[in-house]
């Protein structure tokens, strides 16, 4: 990289393949140059208040610097309550920013310039059959896995029940017959993927090392995990991932994982729904859809009402990740003590939809996910939970050539709403390698039994104590938080997502604003 920058300047970034975050100081130009890989696999933060410029892979590394002023940006809380993260470059700390994936910067004479150096481009090839894409995926994936295996230490694999990690394991096992695989589960069998992972590992003849997480371990780990994450992130799957990485580190120093396959190859059910909306939009003129939506809103409940209402909206307005937890400004504000003027959740995603107006809706959704949830949630927790245990995690699906290949595949071979099949081309390629049961396995999404645990007195009381605590009183109407929790416990509504999102914020706040000085 260093010699490449001497030779090509910023042009070196077009030649790199892999995960990275780096800075180079040019002592002759008195200029700092930095960049982050195209996906944002590795983290990069900077602090810029007009006087001081700091950079690092963790926000907590800024805390002891005399030029850093630690301050919560309370205006960002509504966005967090909807998305579970801040869905753009800002963070929940004032003047702290995330360098987005595929971006670089220069800093000289007190002036910061951030620019994008790589843009995802879809060049769909409609004329090629499914068999072509099967072969192309297998070829590129085999090469990517081989490159990601390069190490001077033993490399293992994370293994869940899904096709993505199983495909990684199968590919790496071709050259490493006894590759160690690692899985995690719970005592609650309903939420555990262990039986599937163990069955698959036996089928392909590789050892599987597993561990189970108890509810006590789960709750006890939350403070440390939120500290490791730097910003509040209430994705419950980060906790079993932490214990999975902790167990794997006893045996290996590097693991391969399946992150990124869903975003590149169309793995989320949301993309199928996007396909149905796209068909509806093609068949029904916009004025008619608008009128039908307006009429449906006024009618009593009937089958298809929700679809007709949402079908009248623009794709960015019905983007489900924008209201994943708390759905609109009025609902969020009901719980917040101080009035905070904030845009509707979907407005923060609109910028990404606007970048690709000519793509079909499922592809737009994939594009938006790669620029928001994947980088600010999926990859963040994967990096932090592995590095918290001194374990290097590599993601062979998130390879530049794999991305370029996925951007050529037609929608019907990614999320196929006709057959209701996600990752159609990838699954077809995997069928050539994996047991049919594994290749066709529906996405479970690392299930976590928080919904059940929050109804148990012990864990209900742990959360309730935080909801009534001093920190909660600073930001929220505590009586409304307790009602949210009580309604969940009493079975009136499944409020587990909302409860966990607020609880996570309060635990995170305690780590950075009540206890950070003791760390």
N, C-alpha and C positions, 0 to 999 in steps of 0.2 A: 504493500500500500504506500509506504513512504517513498520508495523509488518510483512507483507509478505516478504519484502526485508530482514528483520532480519532472517526470517525462510528459505527462498528459494534463496536469492541473486537475480541474474539476472533471475532465474527461475520464479519469480513472474510474469514476462511479459507474459509467456505462459498461465497464469491463469486469466489474466485480460480480461474483456469484456466491451467495451465502449469507450468513447472519453476521452483522457487525454494528458497532457504534464506536466512532473514533473521533479524535481531534488531533490536529497537527498545528504546531506553532511555527510560523515562518519568521525567524528572527531578523532576516534582512528586510522583509516587507513590513514587519511588525504587525502581522495579521494572523488571526486564529481561524482555522478552517475545520469544520466538523461535519459529520454525516451519519445517517442512520439507514440500515438496510431497507429494501423496498417494501417489506411487509411490516417492519417495526417489531421484529422478533426480540431484539435486544433493546432495553430501555434507554432513554436519553432525556434528561430534564435540564432546564436552565432557569436561572433566576436573573431577572433584568429589571431594575427599578430606575433606570436612567443614570445611575451613578455606579452601581456595582454589577458585574456580570460573573455569575458562577455557573458551572456546569457539572453534571455527574450522572451516574446511573441510578442514584437514589436521592430522593428529596431529603431524607434524614441526614445525608452527608453535608447539607448546608447549615444544619442547626447550630453548630458550634462556631460558625464563621462570624466574626464581628460585624461584617457588612450585611449579614442576612437579617432581615426583620420578619420574624414569624408572625403571620396574621391570617386568620381564617377569612376566606371570602364567602361571607354568609349569603351573598346574592346567588351563589351557585347551588345552594341547598335544594331549591325546587327542581333543578335539572337532575341532580343526583337522585331525588326521590322518584323521578319518572324513569330514568334510564338505568340506574344503579351505578353510574359513573358519569363523569363530565364528558359529553360526546364530541369534543373538539379539542383544540390545542391548550386551552386553559386547564388549570388544576383547581382544587379547592383551597389552595394557598394563594394569597394575593401575590402577584408578580412572579409566580412560578409557572412555567409552561412546559408542555411536552413537545419535543421536536417530533413532528409526524413522521411516519414511515415514508421512505422515498424522498426525503427532504435533506438538504444540506444548509449550512450557514457560513457566513464569514463575519468576523467581528474585528473592526479596526477603528482606531481613534474614537472609541466610545460608541460607534454606530454598528448596529446589528442588521444584517440582511439575511433573511430566510427565504429559500426558494426550493421548488420541487425539481428534482432531477430525473424522475421516472414517472410515467403515467401509464396506468393499466389501459390497454387498448384491446377492445373486442373486434376480431376479424373473423366473423362466423363463416364457416364453410358448410353450406347446406347440402351440397351434392354428394358428400361421402357417407357410406353406410355405417351402421353400428360396428360392424366387424373391423373396419378401418380404425375406429377410435379405440376399440379394445386393444388392438395390437400397438397402437401409438402410446396409449397409457402404460401398458406393460413395459414397453421399451424404455420410455423416459423414467418411469418409476424405478425400474431395476437399476438404471444408471444413477439416479438420485440417491437411492439407498446405499449403493456401493460407495458413493462419495461421502455420504454422511457417516459411514462406518470407519473412515480413515481416522485412526487414533493409535497412540502407543500404549493404550490400556484396554482392558476388556470392555466391550460395549453390550449393554443389555437393552431390553424393550419393556415399555409399559404395555399392558394388555387388558383391555376391557372386553365387553361382549360384542362390540361392534365390528363392522367390516374394516374400518380404517386401521385401527391398531393391529387387527388380525392380519391384514394385508402386509403391514410393515414386518410383523413377526415372520410370516411365511417367506417373505423375500430375503430377509437377513439370514434365515435358517438354511437357505440354500448353500451358503458359504460357511456358516457357523452352525454346525448341526446341533450343538447343545447350548445355544444362546439362552441365557437366563431371562425369563419373563417375570414381570411383577404385576400383581393385581391387588385390589383393595375392596373390601365389602363391609357389611354390617351383620350384626346378630339377626336383625330383622330380614329374613330371607326375601321378602317381597321387594326390598329395595337393593338387594345385593346382586351384583353381576358375577360374583365368583363362580357359581356353578357353570355358567357359560364359558368363562375364561379357562377354567380348569378342563372342561370337556374339549375345548379347542386345542389347548396345549398338549393334551394327550393324543389328540388326533394327528397332530403334526410332529409329535415326538420331541418336544422341547420341555425342559423343566419349568415349572411355575411356582413362584414363591409368593405367598399371599399373606395378608394380615387383615384383621377386622378392627373397626373403630367403634368404640362404645359411645353411648350418649354422653357420659361423663367426660371422656377424652375429647369429644367433639366440642363441648362447651368450654372446657378448660383451655383449649388451644386458641380460642377466638382472640384474646388480647394479643398474644404473641404474633399471630397471623396478621392481624390488622396493622400491627407495627411494621411487620415485614413488607406489607403492601404499600406503605406510604400514604395512600389515599384510601378512604373507605370503599370497600368492595364487598357487597353482600351476596356474592354468588356462593351458595352453600357448598358447591363441589370443590372449592379451593381447600376445604378442610380435609376431606379424604385424600385429596391430591398431596397435601402436605405430609400426611402419614405414609402415603405410598412412596413418596420421594425419600422420606426418612428411612423406610425399610430397605429400599433399593440401594441406598448409599452404603449399607453394610456389606454389600457384595460387589458393586461396580461404581465407577466414577462417571460414566457416560451412559445415557439411555436415549433411545429413539422413541418418538411418540407420534400419534396420528393427527395432531392438531392441523387445521387448515383444509382438510379434505372436504368438509361440508361447505365451506365458503367458496372454494374453487370449483367443485364439481356438483354443487346443487343438493346439499344434504338435509336441509331443514324443511319440515312440512310447510312452513310459511311460504316457501318458494312455489310449492304446488298450488297454494291458495292464490298466489300472485298470477299463476298461469290461468286459473279460472276467471279471475278478474279481467285479465287481458283478453280472453275469449269473449267475455260479456261486453267489454268495451268495443270490440270489433263488430259484434253483431247488433248492438243497440246504440243508436246515435246518442251523442252526449246530452242534447236537450231532453230526450226521452228518459235517459238515466237520471237526470237531475229531477225531473218531475216525479218519476217513480219513487226516488229516494225521499222526496219531500212528503209524498202521500203516505209512504210506508211508516214514516216517523209518527204520523198521527193515528195510525191504526193499532188495534190490540195486537198482542203477540201472535205470530203465525210462522210456520216453517219457511225459512228463507228471508225473513224480514231483515235480519242483520246484514245479510249479503246484499240485498237491494239498497239498503242505506249506505253501506260502504262502497257499493259499486258506483254510486253517484259522486264519490270523492275522487280527487287526484291520487296517484300512487303514494306520494309522500304523506298525504293526509291519513291514509289508512295503514301506514307503516307501523306494525305492531310493536316493534322494539322501542318506539318513541313513547309509548304509554305502558311499558311492561309492568310497572308497579302502580304508581299513582297516575291516574289517567288524564287529568286535565288541570289547568291552573286553579280553578275553583276548589277542586277536591284537595289538592296539595295545600292550598292556603288555609283550608279548614283546620289543619293540624298545626300550622306554623303560628307562633305567637306574634311575630312581627310581619306586617304586610310587606311582601317582596314582589315588586313588579317584574314579571318574567314572561317570556314568550310562551305560547302553547308548545308542548313538547315536540310536535311534529315539525315545527319551524326550524329546529336545530338540525334536522336531517335533510331539509329541503335543499341545502347547498350541494349535497352529494348527488341527489336526484337531478338537479339542474346541470351537473357536469356531464350527464349521460342521457340527455332527453330522447335520443333516438333508439335506445335499447328497449327491448320488450321488458315487461314488468318483472318477471322472475330474475332476469339478468341485472336489472337495476337494483333489485333487492340484494343480490350477491355483491354487487359493487359497493353498495352502501355498507353492508356488513363488514367488508374487508377494510373499510375506512373508519369504522366505528367499533362495533362490538368485538371484532376479532382482535384488534390492536389494543383496545382499552380494557378488555375483560379477559378473553380467552388466552391471548399470548402473555398478558401481564401476569395473570395468576400462574400460568405454566412456568414462566421464567422465575418468578419470585419464590414459589413453593419449592422448586428444584434447587435454586441457588441458596435458599435458606438452609438447605441440607448439604451444601457443597457438592451438588450433583449437576453435571452439565446435561441439559436437555436439548436434543436436536429434533428438528421437525422436517422430515424428507418430503412431505407433500408441499411445503412452502419453499419451493425451489423455483428459481427464475424460469427455467425451461418447463417445469410443470405448470406454472402460471400461464406461460405463453401458449402451451398446448390447450389448457382448459378454456382459454379465450377464443379458441377456434371452434369449439364443440357447440352444435346447435342446442337450443333450449330443450328440445324434445329428448335429447340424450343426456341432459343434466337432470332437471326436475321435470319429469314427464307427467303432466296432470291428466293425460288420457288414461294411463294405466296406474295413476297414483303411485308412481315409483320415484323415489329420490335417488340421486347419484346413479342414474341408469347406466351410463357408459362405464363408470368406475365399478359398479357392481358386476356388470357383464365381464369386465376384465378380471375382476376378483374371482368370478365363478370358475375361471380356467385354472385358478390356483388354490382355491379354498373349498372346504365342504359347503354344500349348497345352503345348509341351515345358517352358517355364519355369513355367507355372502348376501343372503336375503334378510338378515336380521334387521328389524326395525330399530330406529334410533331410540335409545333409552336416555341418553343425555346425563350420565353420571348421577342417577337419582339419589336423593338424600331424604331421610325420614324426618326432617324438621317439622313438617306438618303434624306428625303424630307426637313427637316429643314435646311440642309447645302446648299440648293438651294435658301433659302429665304435670302434677302439682310441683315437683321439684324444679323443672325447667321453666314452667309458667312463672313461678315465684322469682327465679333468677332474672327473667326478663322484666317482670313487673317492678322489681326493685330499681332497675335502671330507668324504667319509664316514670317512676316517681322521684327520681334523684335530682340532684342540683343541676347537672348538665342538661337533663331533659327540660327542666324548668326555664333554662336560658332561651331555648329555641322553640319549644312545642307547648301546646295545650295538653298538659299531662293527663287530664281526665279523659280526653278524647283518645289518647294513646291507650289508656287502660281499657276503655270500651272496645277498642279495636282488638286488643288481646283477649278480653273476656268473651267477645262474640265468637272469636276463633275457638277458644277453649270449650264453649258451650255448644259448638256445632252450628251456630247461626250463619256462619260464612267462613270460607277458607281465606283467612287473612294472613296466612303464613308468610307470603312474600313481603307484604307491607310491614308486618311485625318485624321480620328479620332485617329488612332494609333500615328501619329506624334504629333497631337495637345495635346493628353493626356500626352505624354512624356514631352512636353514643359511646360504644366501646373504643372505636378509633379515636374519637375526640379525647377521651380519657388518656390514651397513650401519648398523644402529641401535645396536649395542652394542660394536662394535670400531672402526668408522670414522666414526661420526656426529660426533665432535668435530672431525674434519678437514674436514667439509663446511661 
